[in-house]
Amino acid sequence: MTPSRRIAVLLTLLVAFGPVCTDLYLASLPDMARDLATTTPMVQMTLSAFVGGFAVMQLVYGPLSDRFGRRPLILSGIVIYVTASIYCVFAPSIEALIVGRFFQAVGACCGPVLGRAVVRDLFAREQAAKVMSYMASAMALAPLVAPTIGGWFHTAFGWRSNFVLLALFGVGLLVMVWRMLAETNAHKDPQALDLGRMAENYRQLLTHRLFLGYVLTMTAAFGGLFSFISASSFVLIDVMGMQPSQFGLAFAFASGGYLVGGFAGARLTHRFGIERMVFAGTIGCTLAGFVLAGLVWSGVARPGGLEGIALIMGSVMAFFASCALVLPNATAGAIAPFPSMAGAASSAMGFIQMGGGASAGWLVGALYDGSARPLAAMMAVMGLVSLLVYLKVARPAARR
């Protein structure tokens, strides 16, 4: 394997930190609720706390890396992540587990934020979109594999074994970063941590119409995707009747859609451009979301049989494939205008995206009524919002 391909694999693993940490233990959520004597919303808080911590730390890692470089921040973050993962293995209560998950996110957040910044350090706008699309495709292997492995380990050793695996994943990644990743920030900013400068940087970002349009577009699409991640185990296992050991197969089917969409985006972005790819993706999210809502609310996708599961997962797969067109292209479009503060741009984008995802996941949990209706409605709404924001905000700004 060439050095450039090794770096691409490493960056993909760094960006995959989020999906691995959220997807590996999804099949365990119903049993965790029973074992820890708690409720469905409280167990889902382990996901929302992780995503919330992820969102907050996005604002920290970017400016720190603009000042001190990407490599030392990545190494420090992984050490925090491994420590928190070991704590989660022994968490005695749901409250303790929620705290552990928050600190897992504090460490793991370094991967996606700084991985995206490294891509911006090394590649120009269109090439960055292509690289991110390939990374998105490869990253889809994480949710393809993680829930299946997590389901097997849950069945064999219990839900705590999932956190042992997460700790080992962090240790392996720490070794890879130490040996393979050189510093890529060639424009370190001595004033990046000045509070006035940080406030001014974020002000520029949040008043930049193109940046805001792309970020809100991808946030809405991600909100629909994360709604499924948050509620999928309850819908597929408790409502539709799947076994935990089978859950990973259904989740892999949905992630296969993301894999296909990512490869399509990587091959087509140079031909059609970022704007058309995002537009196509938002249309796909909207259509897939409303088809899913129609199937669930009409009763066509009934619990208790393979037909109902297939109908739900077909729509979800289409939603995931469409998201794979939106997320990497909108990411590249959002941070391209800011070469001198790529870390801050990645931080602000990640904060908004993950905060929106956490909110959508929390809302689905709060509305959960023992059926798939809240999930289907949320995915339809988020798909429509992503399309409207793109049409009203991002596309007009891109055409100026």
Buried (B, 14 or more C-beta within 10 A) or exposed (E): EEEEEBBBBBBBBBBBBBBBBBBBBBBBBBBBBEBBEBEBBBBBBBBBBBBBBBBBBBBBBBBBBBBBBBBEBBBBBBBBBBBBBBBBBEBEEBEBBBBBBBBBBBBBBBBBBBBBBBBBBBBEBBBBBBBBBBBBBBBBBBBBBBBBBBBBBBBEEEBBBBBBBBBEBBBEBBEBBEEEBEBBBEEEBEEBEBEEBBEEBBEBBEEBEBBBBBBBBBBBBBBBBBBBBBBBBBBBBBBBBBEBBBBBBBBBBBBBBBBBBBBBBBEBBEEEBBBBBBBBBBBBBBBBBBBBBBBBBEEEBEBEEEEBBEBBBBBBBBBBBBBBBBBBBBBBBBBBEBEEBBBBBBBBBBBBBBBBBBBBBBBBBEBBEEBBBBBBBBBBBBBBBBBBBBBEBBBEBBEE
